[in-house]
Amino acid sequence: MPIFEYKCKKCGFVTELLERSGSKSKPVCEKCGSGAMEKLFSSFAVGVRHDGTDSKCFGCSDRGCPHSGI
């Protein structure tokens, strides 16, 4: 099941929820009980593999990564 982030339009509370594919249920704010929840676009983590023979990872593209070489 994927995890989605939702923000309450009424009070601004942000939460993460597990959601089944094709689920018809609407999320409800844990803080104020409002049903006015908005799904947010979130970044996601990507697994990075390192084979041990090189100082670089496979998949690093971020300039802040010490293994990217960029």
Secondary structure, 3 states (H helix, E strand, C coil): CCEEEEEECCCCCEEEEECCCCCCCCCCCCCCCCCCEEECCCCCCCCCECCCCCCCCECCCCCCCCCCCC
